[in-house]
Amino acid sequence: MPSQWLPGGTPDPLIERRAAIGRQASRLDGPLKVAGKARFAAEVIADRLSYATLVHSPIARGRITQLDTSAAESAPGVILVLTHRTMPRIESPALISMSDFSAVGNSDLPILQDAEIRYNGQVVAVVVADTQEQADHAASLLTIAYAREEPATRFDDAKAKSRTPDSLLIERNHVSVGKAERELAQAAHRVDNLYRTPWQNHNAIELHALTVFWEGEDALTVHDATQMIAPSAAVLAKIFGLKKDRIRVLSPFVGGGFGGKGLWDHQILAIAAARLIGRPLRLVLSRESVYRIIGGRSPTEQRVAIGADAEGRFTALIHGGHSVMPTYGACPEAYTLGSRSLYRAKSFEILQHHVELDVVPNTFMRAPGEAIGSFAMESAVDELAHRMGIDPIELRLRNEPERHPISGAPFSQHARRQAFTDGAERFGWGRRQSEPGARCDGEWRIGMGCATGSFPYARMPGAAARITLRRDGSAVVACSAQEMGMGTSTVQTQHAADRLGLPLSDVIFELGDSALPAAPMAGGSSQTASVAGAIIAAAEKLIGELVRLAGNDSPLAGLRAGEVRLVDGGVGSIEDAKRHEAYSSILARAGREEVTVTATGSPPLEMLKYAMHSTSVVFCELRVSDVTGEIRVDRLLGSFDCGTILNPQTATSQFKGGMIMGLGLALTEETLFDERSGRIMNPSLADYHIPVHLDVPEIEVMWTGIPDPRSPLGARGIGEIGITGVGAAVANAVFNATGKRVRELPITLDKLL
């Protein structure tokens, strides 16, 4: 019921009544992956399979003036060379929108429709051949000439013409409470600094890939590495003029997504090429192609200013600045959103500006906005604490809000104070020396730092699930959700088992297929709650159907749907445990082998009534060499408040993965962008540095585990909150070790020597 999550509603009964939920269950798909039997998009077998490669523009702005494909077309094995001259006329997909969940495009630029060049890396041709090697060779034979125009590629120059959007996702952009600049000027204590973060690129282990099958002109099957299965199927049907039941997108396993595996140009190009040649086609992007046509995290320049009174209570909180978002992109890199819920203050001034550049559109990347916004805000809080001579944790707790600081909405559940105190005790924060550089071990200066972060709860509307209950007491739960390595199938199987009152071994969870009931994209740490809400709706519908089937000869006779629950392999009275009948008995008497129901989750009205946020508290201990400036992180601890933890084993993996990604953000990751040409200069893992095993220290994870009464299962998202706060915790530890305040990521040797 929609009212279940609203004020006065009854929390999900599974918060208190659990069996499989909360248990340390191993991943159900683990054996398949270990045995190499998990099929990914580029591993689908097909007869007469063809292979494609992409050709990219080397200029950022201009027009194709000469295009000679003859040498490529006559090369061995070549089947097709697709250019703007031969590409079918199609409409570009609408941009991803929080108000229109059927829109999933990351760019609305024309896709190989004309000779115009709009960014360095844009696809100008697709070569299809019998083998990948033949396609790659033929691509090198194309002759293309360009008329160059002056591109907008310089961040600092473009700031003067930046745009100020009205909104950031579903939040208004400009927030002004009180007179923040005046309060800052009058504050007893203040900090006011600029913080900079670089371009960053997606580097999932699995490259973007798809295998395409056409049956005639009107039926399409796409095996894709995507985190938006059902939405992609709907959009592709529209682009290629297909009926919805004539397209199927399958993605049972995805080797990492993090926001980058949405709908981009390469899927549309591959599908168009496969239709033209009448053969199955496979396209796997090279690592360089991923950098050139798949967006990443936008660079930012952020101003954070905080004013405080003599007791350390914030009187002004200002957060604003610039990031890149072309008009043809969808991701606003909302780095100020997290700052709105972190601290109470007498006044606020929050405003972002978008810089327009001729670049591949940036896109969502794990904790988009919050990961880098928390670096700026939490570095500033740490600096203020040092100036005031207050412990950084104490300063944060003095400004801990009781309600949402700006909207005034009550928190659905909020225990960051506990996360701070529990984490500080476990980490040994009391051993920290407040004076920078006070702890040394030979050439190494040792420091500790901490930071906090916030990421909003989201339950997407439109998620649906189907439950099929069989006479033997087993059940199949189906939903077109995505499994990107976070344990979706495992956790939802645990959930369904508890919801239906069955052992884990009697439940199968089907996912990864657009032919199943639709699920929204996996993003924004929303999938678990969204799918759980759909399963709850289907289970409630199933109760009504089972009560009807039970009839008058059942121990349940006379009971209404609201008076029973699914428990112990059957339907039982809530008030009288003796009134119970097994599923097998109900179905046998009704002469049914199975019963099937499908339902859509209720609207996420709880998000309108409560402030709902997962929160992190990250502690870091590291050492910095006086000789080389080298940083070695020795320990990380994450203390989280995220509601119910549904599976400690998969949750720990999620948290640790986010924290490791945060280490990359803090210390190594940077896309080197040539502002003269608009070209990415380090499009490989040899030159774009992500943390490797020797970079990753001992990581400890803990959580409050307090259920959120306004969410399904009492759970909130955990996919993004692990990275949020790590950058600042590392930067603050570097300051504690060296006395040097680094305000630009990544924290490389040159910034410390």
C-alpha positions in Angstrom: 0.0 0.0 0.0 1.4 3.5 -0.8 0.4 4.7 2.7 2.7 2.1 4.2 5.7 4.3 3.9 4.0 7.6 4.9 3.5 9.2 8.3 1.3 6.9 10.4 1.9 4.0 8.2 3.0 0.5 9.4 6.7 -0.2 8.6 7.5 -3.3 6.5 6.9 -6.3 8.8 10.1 -8.0 7.5 12.1 -5.4 9.4 11.4 -7.5 12.5 10.6 -10.9 11.0 13.6 -12.1 9.1 15.1 -15.5 8.2 17.3 -15.1 5.1 17.5 -11.3 5.1 20.5 -10.2 7.2 22.2 -13.5 6.8 25.8 -13.8 5.5 24.8 -15.6 2.2 27.3 -16.3 -0.5 26.5 -15.0 -4.0 24.2 -17.3 -5.8 25.9 -16.5 -9.1 29.4 -17.1 -7.7 29.8 -20.7 -8.9 28.8 -19.7 -12.5 31.4 -17.0 -12.5 34.1 -19.0 -10.9 33.5 -21.8 -13.5 33.5 -19.4 -16.4 29.9 -20.2 -17.2 28.4 -16.8 -16.7 27.6 -15.5 -20.1 28.5 -11.8 -20.8 27.4 -9.7 -23.8 30.5 -10.4 -25.8 30.4 -14.1 -25.2 27.1 -15.0 -27.0 27.7 -17.6 -29.7 26.3 -17.1 -33.2 26.7 -18.5 -36.7 28.0 -16.1 -39.3 28.9 -13.6 -36.6 30.4 -10.4 -37.9 32.6 -7.9 -36.0 32.6 -4.1 -35.9 35.1 -1.4 -35.1 34.6 2.3 -34.7 36.5 5.2 -36.3 36.8 8.4 -34.3 37.2 12.0 -35.2 40.7 13.5 -34.4 39.3 17.0 -34.2 36.9 18.7 -31.7 35.0 21.0 -34.0 34.5 21.1 -37.8 33.2 19.2 -40.7 34.2 16.2 -42.8 35.3 17.5 -46.3 36.6 14.3 -47.8 35.6 10.7 -47.2 37.0 7.9 -49.3 35.9 4.4 -48.1 37.0 2.5 -51.2 40.2 1.0 -49.9 38.4 -0.2 -46.7 35.5 -1.6 -48.6 37.8 -3.7 -50.8 39.9 -5.0 -47.9 39.6 -8.7 -47.1 36.6 -9.8 -45.2 34.9 -6.3 -45.1 31.1 -6.5 -45.2 30.1 -2.9 -44.6 31.5 0.6 -44.1 28.9 2.7 -42.4 29.3 6.5 -42.6 26.9 9.5 -42.4 26.3 8.9 -46.1 25.0 5.4 -45.6 23.6 5.4 -42.0 19.8 5.1 -41.9 17.9 8.2 -40.9 17.1 7.9 -37.2 16.2 10.2 -34.3 18.6 10.4 -31.3 17.3 9.2 -28.0 16.0 11.7 -25.5 18.3 12.6 -22.6 18.1 10.8 -19.3 15.5 12.6 -17.1 14.3 12.2 -13.6 10.9 13.3 -14.7 10.7 10.9 -17.7 12.0 7.5 -16.9 11.5 6.4 -20.5 14.3 8.7 -21.6 17.7 7.1 -21.2 20.1 8.8 -23.7 23.4 10.2 -22.5 23.7 12.4 -25.5 21.1 13.8 -27.9 23.6 14.7 -30.7 22.9 13.2 -34.1 24.4 9.8 -34.5 26.3 9.5 -37.8 23.6 11.7 -39.5 25.7 14.4 -41.0 29.2 15.6 -41.7 29.4 17.9 -38.6 32.0 17.2 -35.9 31.1 18.2 -32.4 33.8 16.7 -30.2 37.1 14.9 -30.4 36.3 11.2 -30.4 32.9 11.4 -32.2 32.2 8.3 -34.3 32.7 9.1 -38.0 32.5 5.5 -39.4 31.8 1.9 -38.5 33.6 -0.9 -40.3 32.1 -4.4 -40.2 34.0 -7.5 -41.3 34.2 -11.3 -40.9 36.8 -11.0 -38.1 37.8 -8.4 -35.6 41.3 -8.2 -37.0 39.9 -7.6 -40.5 37.6 -4.8 -39.2 40.4 -3.1 -37.3 42.7 -3.3 -40.3 40.1 -1.9 -42.8 39.4 1.0 -40.4 42.9 2.1 -40.8 42.4 2.4 -44.6 39.8 5.1 -44.5 40.7 8.5 -45.9 39.0 11.3 -44.1 39.8 15.0 -44.3 38.3 17.7 -42.1 37.7 21.4 -42.1 38.7 22.5 -38.6 36.8 25.1 -36.6 37.9 26.7 -33.3 36.5 24.5 -30.5 35.5 25.5 -27.0 37.9 23.3 -25.0 39.4 25.5 -22.3 37.6 25.3 -19.0 38.8 28.7 -17.6 38.0 30.5 -20.8 34.5 29.1 -21.0 33.6 30.0 -17.4 32.6 33.5 -18.4 29.8 32.1 -20.6 28.6 29.4 -18.2 25.0 28.6 -17.8 23.0 28.6 -14.5 20.4 25.8 -14.6 17.2 26.1 -12.7 17.5 22.6 -11.3 20.0 19.8 -10.5 18.2 16.5 -11.2 15.0 16.9 -9.1 16.4 19.6 -6.8 16.4 23.3 -7.4 19.9 24.6 -8.1 19.9 27.9 -6.3 19.4 27.6 -2.5 19.5 30.8 -0.5 18.7 30.9 3.2 19.5 34.1 5.1 22.4 36.3 4.2 25.3 33.9 3.9 27.9 36.3 2.5 27.1 38.8 5.3 27.2 36.1 7.9 30.5 34.9 6.6 32.0 38.3 6.7 30.9 38.8 10.3 31.8 35.2 11.5 34.2 34.8 14.4 35.9 32.0 12.4 35.9 31.3 8.7 37.4 29.5 5.8 36.9 30.4 2.1 38.8 28.4 -0.5 38.6 27.0 -4.0 38.8 23.2 -4.6 39.5 21.5 -7.9 38.8 18.0 -9.2 39.8 16.6 -12.6 38.1 14.8 -15.5 37.8 11.1 -14.6 36.9 8.2 -16.9 35.0 5.0 -16.5 37.1 1.8 -16.3 34.8 -1.2 -15.7 36.6 -4.5 -16.1 34.2 -5.5 -18.8 34.4 -3.3 -21.8 31.2 -1.9 -23.3 30.0 -4.6 -25.7 26.9 -6.0 -27.4 25.9 -8.8 -29.7 23.0 -8.1 -32.0 20.5 -10.4 -33.8 17.9 -9.4 -36.3 15.1 -11.7 -37.4 14.0 -10.1 -40.6 13.3 -6.4 -40.4 10.9 -6.3 -37.4 12.4 -8.5 -34.6 15.5 -7.6 -32.7 17.5 -9.3 -29.9 20.3 -7.4 -28.2 22.7 -8.9 -25.7 24.2 -5.8 -24.1 26.4 -4.8 -21.2 23.9 -2.4 -19.8 22.5 -1.1 -16.5 19.2 -0.1 -18.0 17.6 -3.1 -19.6 13.9 -2.3 -19.9 14.4 1.4 -20.6 16.9 0.6 -23.3 14.5 -1.8 -25.0 11.7 0.8 -25.0 13.9 3.5 -26.5 15.5 1.2 -29.1 12.0 0.0 -30.2 11.1 3.6 -30.8 14.3 4.5 -32.7 14.1 1.5 -35.0 10.3 1.5 -35.5 9.6 -1.8 -33.7 6.7 -3.0 -31.7 7.7 -3.4 -28.0 7.1 -7.2 -28.1 9.5 -7.5 -31.1 12.6 -6.3 -29.2 14.4 -8.1 -26.4 17.4 -6.8 -24.5 19.3 -9.4 -22.4 22.0 -8.6 -19.9 22.1 -11.3 -17.2 25.7 -10.3 -16.1 27.5 -7.0 -16.4 31.1 -6.7 -15.4 30.8 -3.3 -13.7 28.8 -0.3 -14.7 29.1 2.6 -12.1 26.9 4.9 -14.2 28.7 4.5 -17.5 26.8 1.6 -19.0 23.8 3.3 -20.3 22.6 4.0 -23.9 25.3 5.5 -26.0 26.0 5.8 -29.7 27.7 2.5 -30.1 24.6 0.4 -29.4 22.6 2.3 -32.0 25.3 2.1 -34.6 25.8 -1.7 -34.1 22.1 -2.4 -34.3 21.8 -0.3 -37.5 24.8 -2.0 -39.1 23.5 -5.5 -38.2 20.1 -4.7 -39.8 21.9 -3.5 -43.0 24.0 -6.7 -43.4 21.4 -9.2 -42.3 23.9 -11.0 -40.0 24.6 -11.2 -36.3 27.1 -8.6 -35.2 29.4 -8.0 -32.2 30.9 -4.7 -31.2 33.3 -4.5 -28.3 34.7 -1.1 -27.6 38.4 -0.8 -27.2 39.6 0.8 -24.0 40.4 3.9 -26.0 37.0 4.0 -27.5 35.5 3.9 -24.1 37.4 7.0 -23.2 36.5 8.7 -26.4 32.7 8.2 -26.6 31.7 7.2 -23.1 31.6 10.1 -20.7 33.0 10.2 -17.2 33.2 12.6 -14.3 33.3 16.3 -15.1 36.1 18.5 -13.8 35.0 21.0 -11.2 36.1 24.2 -9.6 34.3 24.6 -6.3 34.2 27.4 -3.7 33.4 26.3 -0.2 33.1 28.9 2.5 32.1 28.3 6.1 31.6 30.8 8.9 31.3 29.8 12.6 30.7 31.5 15.9 33.0 31.3 18.8 31.5 27.9 19.8 32.0 26.4 16.4 28.4 26.5 15.3 28.0 27.3 11.6 26.6 30.7 10.8 27.2 30.5 7.0 27.6 27.6 4.6 28.4 28.5 1.0 29.1 25.9 -1.8 29.1 26.7 -5.5 31.3 26.8 -8.6 31.6 25.4 -12.1 31.5 22.0 -13.8 31.2 20.9 -17.4 27.8 19.9 -18.9 27.2 20.5 -22.6 23.6 21.2 -23.6 23.6 17.9 -25.4 24.4 16.0 -22.2 22.3 14.8 -19.2 24.5 14.8 -16.1 24.8 18.0 -14.1 27.6 16.7 -11.8 25.6 17.9 -8.8 28.4 18.3 -6.3 26.4 20.6 -4.1 23.5 18.2 -3.4 25.3 16.3 -0.6 26.1 19.6 1.2 22.5 20.4 1.7 21.8 17.7 4.2 25.2 17.4 6.1 25.1 20.3 8.6 22.8 22.8 10.1 23.7 26.5 9.6 22.2 29.9 10.2 22.5 30.7 6.5 23.1 28.9 3.2 24.1 30.0 -0.3 24.4 27.1 -2.8 24.6 27.6 -6.6 26.2 25.7 -9.5 27.1 26.9 -13.0 27.6 24.7 -16.1 30.5 25.3 -18.5 29.8 24.6 -22.1 32.7 22.7 -23.9 32.9 20.7 -27.2 33.6 17.4 -25.5 32.0 14.0 -25.1 29.2 14.5 -22.6 30.1 13.7 -19.1 27.9 11.2 -17.3 27.0 9.6 -14.0 30.0 8.1 -12.2 29.6 6.4 -8.8 28.2 9.0 -6.4 28.0 11.6 -9.2 28.5 15.0 -7.5 28.6 13.7 -4.0 32.0 12.0 -4.3 33.8 15.2 -5.3 31.5 17.6 -3.5 32.3 15.9 -0.2 36.0 16.3 -0.9 35.6 20.1 -1.1 33.1 20.5 1.8 34.8 18.1 4.2 38.3 19.5 3.5 36.9 22.9 4.4 35.3 21.6 7.6 38.6 20.0 8.6 40.5 23.2 7.9 38.1 25.2 10.0 38.4 22.7 12.9 42.2 23.0 12.8 42.1 26.8 12.8 39.7 26.8 15.8 41.7 24.1 17.7 38.7 21.8 17.8 38.7 18.1 17.1 37.3 17.6 13.6 34.8 15.1 14.8 33.6 17.4 17.6 33.1 20.3 15.2 31.0 18.1 12.9 28.9 16.8 15.8 28.3 20.3 17.1 26.6 21.0 13.7 24.7 17.7 13.3 21.2 18.5 12.2 18.1 17.1 13.8 16.0 17.7 10.7 17.0 18.4 7.1 18.8 21.7 7.4 17.1 23.4 4.4 13.7 21.7 3.8 13.0 21.1 7.5 11.7 17.6 6.7 12.2 15.0 9.4 14.8 12.3 8.7 13.2 8.9 8.2 16.1 7.5 10.2 19.4 9.2 11.0 22.2 7.9 13.2 25.4 9.5 11.8 26.3 10.5 15.3 26.5 6.9 16.2 28.4 6.1 13.1 31.0 8.7 14.1 31.4 7.6 17.7 31.4 3.8 16.9 33.9 4.4 14.0 36.2 6.6 16.0 36.4 4.1 18.8 37.1 1.2 16.5 39.7 3.2 14.5 41.5 4.5 17.5 40.9 8.1 16.7 42.1 9.1 20.2 45.7 8.3 19.1 45.6 11.1 16.5 47.9 14.0 17.2 46.2 17.4 16.5 49.5 19.1 15.6 50.4 18.3 11.9 53.6 16.4 11.4 53.9 15.4 15.1 54.1 11.6 14.4 57.1 10.4 12.5 58.7 7.1 11.7 62.1 7.7 10.0 61.4 9.5 6.7 57.7 8.9 7.1 55.3 11.4 8.5 52.1 9.8 9.8 48.7 11.3 9.8 45.0 10.6 10.5 42.0 12.1 8.8 38.3 11.7 8.7 35.3 12.9 6.6 31.6 12.3 6.2 29.3 12.1 3.3 25.6 11.7 2.3 23.8 10.1 -0.6 20.1 10.2 -1.1 17.7 7.3 -0.9 15.7 6.7 -4.1 13.0 4.2 -4.9 12.2 4.6 -8.6 8.6 4.5 -9.8 7.4 1.8 -12.3 9.3 -1.2 -11.0 7.3 -4.4 -11.5 7.7 -8.0 -10.4 6.1 -11.3 -11.2 5.7 -14.1 -8.7 4.9 -17.7 -9.8 4.1 -20.0 -6.9 4.1 -23.7 -7.8 2.2 -26.6 -6.2 5.5 -28.1 -4.9 5.9 -25.0 -2.7 8.7 -23.5 -4.8 8.5 -20.0 -6.3 10.0 -18.1 -9.2 10.3 -14.3 -8.9 11.0 -12.4 -12.1 12.0 -8.8 -12.8 14.2 -7.3 -15.5 16.7 -6.0 -13.0 20.4 -5.7 -13.6 23.2 -7.7 -12.0 26.4 -5.6 -12.3 28.3 -7.5 -9.6 26.6 -6.0 -6.5 24.6 -9.2 -5.6 21.2 -8.2 -6.9 20.0 -11.8 -7.5 21.3 -13.0 -4.2 19.7 -10.3 -2.1 16.4 -10.3 -3.9 16.3 -14.1 -3.6 16.8 -13.7 0.2 14.1 -11.1 0.3 11.6 -13.2 -1.7 12.3 -16.2 0.5 11.4 -14.2 3.6 8.5 -12.5 2.0 6.9 -15.8 0.9 7.9 -17.7 4.0 10.0 -20.2 2.0 13.6 -21.5 2.4 16.2 -19.9 0.2 16.6 -23.1 -1.8 13.0 -23.0 -2.9 13.2 -19.6 -4.6 14.5 -18.6 -8.0 15.0 -15.0 -9.0 15.1 -14.3 -12.7 16.5 -11.0 -14.0 18.5 -9.5 -16.9 15.8 -9.8 -19.6 13.5 -7.0 -20.9 10.8 -9.7 -21.6 10.4 -9.9 -17.8 8.4 -7.3 -15.8 10.1 -3.9 -16.2 12.6 -2.6 -13.7 14.1 0.9 -13.8 17.8 1.4 -14.5 20.3 0.3 -11.9 21.6 3.7 -10.8 21.5 6.1 -7.9 21.7 3.3 -5.4 18.0 2.7 -6.1 17.6 -0.8 -7.6 17.4 -2.8 -4.4 14.6 -0.6 -2.8 12.8 -0.3 -6.2 12.7 -4.0 -6.9 11.9 -4.8 -3.2 8.9 -2.5 -3.4 7.7 -4.3 -6.5 8.1 -7.7 -4.8 6.1 -6.4 -1.8 3.3 -5.3 -4.2 3.3 -8.7 -5.9 3.3 -10.6 -2.6 0.3 -8.6 -1.4 -1.6 -9.4 -4.7 -0.6 -13.0 -4.2 -2.1 -13.1 -0.8 -5.5 -12.0 -2.2 -5.3 -14.7 -4.9 -4.4 -17.4 -2.5 -7.2 -16.5 -0.1 -9.6 -16.6 -3.0 -8.3 -20.0 -4.1 -8.4 -21.4 -0.5 -12.2 -21.3 -0.4 -14.5 -22.4 2.3 -12.9 -25.8 3.0 -9.7 -24.2 4.2 -8.6 -23.4 7.8 -8.4 -19.8 6.3 -12.1 -19.7 5.5 -13.6 -16.4 6.5 -10.3 -14.5 6.7 -9.6 -11.5 4.5 -6.3 -10.7 2.8 -5.4 -8.1 5.4 -5.8 -10.7 8.2 -3.3 -13.2 6.8 0.4 -13.3 5.9 2.7 -15.6 3.9 4.6 -17.7 6.4 6.0 -21.2 6.9 5.4 -22.3 3.3 1.8 -21.2 3.2 -0.8 -18.7 4.3 -1.4 -18.2 8.0 -3.6 -16.0 10.2 -1.9 -13.1 11.8 -3.9 -13.5 15.0 -4.1 -17.3 15.2 -1.0 -19.3 14.3 -3.1 -22.5 14.2 -5.1 -21.2 11.2 -2.5 -22.0 8.5 -2.6 -23.8 5.1 0.4 -24.8 3.0 0.7 -23.5 -0.6 0.7 -27.1 -1.9 -2.6 -27.8 -0.2 -4.3 -24.7 -1.4 -3.2 -25.2 -5.0 -4.0 -28.9 -5.0 -7.6 -28.3 -3.8 -8.0 -25.6 -6.4 -6.7 -28.0 -9.1 -3.9 -25.6 -10.0 -0.2 -26.4 -10.8 0.8 -22.8 -10.1 -0.5 -19.3 -9.6 1.0 -16.2 -11.1 0.6 -12.6 -10.2 2.3 -9.4 -11.5 2.3 -6.1 -9.7 4.0 -2.7 -9.8 5.5 -1.1 -6.7 3.6 1.8 -5.1 4.6 5.4 -5.9 7.7 6.4 -3.8 5.7 9.0 -1.8 8.0 8.5 1.2 10.6 10.5 -0.6 8.3 13.5 -0.6 7.6 13.4 3.2 11.0 12.5 4.7 14.6 13.4 4.3 16.1 10.0 3.4 19.9 9.6 3.2 22.6 7.0 3.5 25.6 8.4 5.4 29.2 7.6 5.6 32.0 8.3 8.1 35.4 7.5 6.7 38.7 7.3 8.7 42.1 7.2 7.1 45.6 6.6 8.4 48.5 7.1 6.1 52.2 8.0 5.8 54.0 10.5 3.6 57.7 10.3 2.7 59.8 13.4 3.4 62.2 12.3 0.7 59.9 11.5 -2.3 56.4 12.8 -1.3 55.1 9.3 -1.8 51.8 8.6 0.1 51.1 5.1 1.5 47.6 4.6 2.9 47.9 2.2 5.8 44.3 1.9 7.0 40.8 2.8 6.0 37.7 2.4 8.1 34.2 3.1 6.9 31.4 3.5 9.4 28.0 3.6 7.6 24.4 4.4 8.5 22.3 2.9 5.7 19.3 1.2 7.3 19.1 -2.6 7.3 22.1 -4.4 5.9 20.4 -7.1 3.8 23.5 -9.3 3.3 26.6 -8.5 5.3 28.9 -10.4 2.8 27.8 -8.6 -0.3 27.4 -5.3 1.5 30.9 -5.4 2.8 32.1 -6.0 -0.8 30.1 -3.1 -2.0 31.4 -0.7 0.7 35.0 -1.8 0.2 34.7 -1.5 -3.6 33.5 2.1 -3.2 36.2 2.9 -0.8 38.9 1.6 -3.2 37.4 3.7 -5.9 37.6 6.6 -3.5 41.4 5.9 -3.1 41.7 6.3 -6.9 39.8 9.5 -6.8 42.0 10.9 -4.1 45.4 9.7 -5.2 45.7 8.5 -8.8 42.8 9.0 -11.2 43.0 11.9 -13.7 42.0 12.1 -17.3 44.6 14.2 -19.1 42.7 16.5 -21.4 44.6 18.4 -24.1 42.8 21.8 -24.2 44.4 22.6 -27.5 42.7 19.8 -29.4 40.1 18.4 -27.1 41.8 15.0 -27.1 42.1 12.7 -24.2 45.8 11.9 -23.9 45.8 8.9 -21.6 43.1 6.6 -22.8 44.5 3.3 -21.4 45.1 1.7 -18.1 48.8 2.1 -18.7 48.5 5.8 -18.4 45.2 6.3 -16.5 46.1 5.1 -13.0 43.6 3.2 -10.9 44.5 1.6 -7.5 46.2 -1.8 -7.8 46.6 -4.4 -5.1 49.7 -2.8 -3.6 47.9 0.5 -3.3 45.0 -0.9 -1.3 45.5 -1.0 2.5 43.6 -2.9 5.2 40.0 -1.8 4.9 37.5 -2.3 7.7 33.7 -1.8 7.3 31.1 -1.4 10.0 27.5 -0.1 10.1 24.8 1.0 12.6 22.3 -1.5 11.1 19.3 0.5 12.3 16.3 -0.1 10.0 14.7 2.8 8.2 10.9 2.4 8.9 10.0 4.3 5.7 11.7 2.0 3.2 11.2 -1.6 2.0 13.0 -4.0 4.3 14.2 -1.0 6.2 17.1 -0.6 3.7 18.6 2.3 1.9 21.1 2.2 -0.9 24.8 1.4 -0.3 26.3 1.4 -3.9 27.4 5.0 -3.9 28.0 5.9 -0.2 31.2 3.9 0.0 33.2 6.3 -2.2 31.6 9.4 -0.6 34.0 11.1 1.9 37.1 9.0 1.0 38.8 11.8 -1.0 38.5 14.2 1.9 39.5 11.7 4.5 42.7 11.1 2.6 43.4 14.8 2.0 42.8 15.5 5.7 45.1 12.8 6.7 47.8 14.2 4.4 47.4 17.6 6.1 47.6 15.9 9.6 50.8 14.2 8.4 52.5 17.1 6.6 50.8 20.4 7.4 50.2 20.8 3.7 46.6 21.5 2.6 46.0 20.0 -0.8 42.9 21.4 -2.5 43.2 19.8 -5.9 42.8 16.2 -6.7 44.5 13.8 -7.3 47.0 14.3 -4.5 50.2 13.6 -6.4 53.8 13.8 -5.4 54.4 17.2 -7.0 51.7 18.7 -4.7 53.7 17.6 -1.6 57.3 18.2 -2.4 
